[in-house]
Amino acid sequence: SIEDISREIDHVACMIDAFRVAAKGGDIVDLSGVDRHVETLCANIAAKRAEARDRLKRPLLALIDNLNGLVETLEAQQNEITENVKSVSSRHRAASAYKKGAGANAIGSDKKPG
């Protein structure tokens, strides 16, 4: 029924909200299973008549907005992680270069002028 589909839309929306909150908090989110819910939802909607599907447009558009918000949150999280990795990598390269330079100077200082 349309009511069952509406409840499923609400359920998926709640899942997405929880994922977005977790991701904003810096947590890793496991999205496995969401695709199954969405596929079932789409199949159930496709099986309905056009008039019934029209009644679901507004909640589906809200769900799409919610999904887009999750994508934006995950992209921001990914960008933050990427920047952190770049920063750590840069510091590591600088430290390695310093160690190599310090080691070369130490070896050279042991040599007596000729």
C-alpha positions as CSV (number, residue, x, y, z in Angstrom):
1,S,0.0,0.0,0.0
2,I,1.0,3.6,-0.3
3,E,1.0,3.9,3.4
4,D,3.6,1.1,3.6
5,I,5.7,2.8,1.0
6,S,5.5,6.1,2.9
7,R,6.6,4.3,6.1
8,E,9.6,2.8,4.2
9,I,10.5,6.2,2.8
10,D,10.4,7.5,6.4
11,H,12.6,4.6,7.6
12,V,15.2,5.2,4.9
13,A,15.1,8.9,5.7
14,C,15.8,8.2,9.4
15,M,18.7,5.9,8.4
16,I,20.2,8.6,6.3
17,D,19.8,11.2,9.0
18,A,21.6,8.9,11.4
19,F,24.4,8.4,8.9
20,R,24.7,12.1,8.3
21,V,24.9,12.9,12.1
22,A,27.5,10.1,12.6
23,A,29.6,11.3,9.7
24,K,29.4,15.0,10.9
25,G,30.7,13.7,14.2
26,G,33.7,12.2,12.4
27,D,32.5,8.6,12.6
28,I,32.9,6.1,9.8
29,V,29.5,5.1,8.5
30,D,28.6,1.7,7.0
31,L,26.1,2.3,4.3
32,S,25.7,-1.4,3.4
33,G,22.1,-2.3,3.3
34,V,20.9,1.2,2.3
35,D,21.0,0.2,-1.4
36,R,18.8,-2.8,-0.6
37,H,16.2,-0.6,1.1
38,V,16.3,1.8,-1.8
39,E,16.0,-0.9,-4.4
40,T,13.0,-2.4,-2.6
41,L,11.4,1.0,-2.3
42,C,11.9,1.7,-6.0
43,A,10.4,-1.7,-7.0
44,N,7.4,-1.1,-4.7
45,I,6.8,2.4,-6.2
46,A,7.2,1.1,-9.7
47,A,4.5,-1.5,-9.1
48,K,2.0,1.2,-8.2
49,R,-0.3,3.0,-10.6
50,A,0.7,6.5,-11.8
51,E,-1.9,8.2,-9.5
52,A,-0.5,6.4,-6.5
53,R,3.1,7.3,-7.5
54,D,2.1,10.9,-7.8
55,R,1.2,10.9,-4.1
56,L,4.8,9.9,-3.3
57,K,6.5,12.6,-5.2
58,R,6.9,15.0,-2.3
59,P,8.3,12.5,0.2
60,L,10.6,11.1,-2.5
61,L,11.9,14.6,-3.3
62,A,12.6,15.1,0.4
63,L,14.4,11.8,0.5
64,I,16.6,12.8,-2.4
65,D,17.4,16.1,-0.7
66,N,18.3,14.1,2.4
67,L,20.6,11.8,0.3
68,N,22.2,14.8,-1.2
69,G,22.9,16.2,2.3
70,L,24.5,12.9,3.2
71,V,26.7,13.0,0.1
72,E,27.8,16.5,0.9
73,T,28.7,15.5,4.5
74,L,30.6,12.5,3.3
75,E,32.5,14.5,0.7
76,A,33.4,17.1,3.4
77,Q,34.6,14.2,5.6
78,Q,36.7,12.8,2.7
79,N,38.2,16.2,2.0
80,E,39.1,16.7,5.6
81,I,40.8,13.2,5.7
82,T,42.6,14.0,2.5
83,E,44.0,17.2,3.9
84,N,45.0,15.5,7.1
85,V,46.9,12.8,5.1
86,K,48.6,15.5,3.0
87,S,49.7,17.4,6.1
88,V,51.1,14.3,7.8
89,S,52.8,13.3,4.5
90,S,54.4,16.8,4.2
91,R,55.6,16.7,7.8
92,H,57.0,13.2,7.2
93,R,58.9,14.3,4.1
94,A,60.3,17.3,5.9
95,A,61.4,15.2,8.9
96,S,63.0,12.6,6.5
97,A,64.8,15.3,4.6
98,Y,66.1,16.8,7.9
99,K,67.4,13.5,9.1
100,K,69.2,12.9,5.8
101,G,70.7,16.3,5.9
102,A,71.7,16.0,9.5
103,G,73.2,12.6,8.9
104,A,75.3,13.8,6.0
105,N,76.6,16.7,8.0
106,A,77.5,14.4,10.9
107,I,79.4,12.1,8.6
108,G,81.2,15.0,6.9
109,S,82.2,16.4,10.2
110,D,84.1,13.3,11.2
111,K,86.5,13.8,8.2
112,K,89.7,15.6,8.9
113,P,90.8,18.2,6.4
114,G,93.2,16.8,3.9
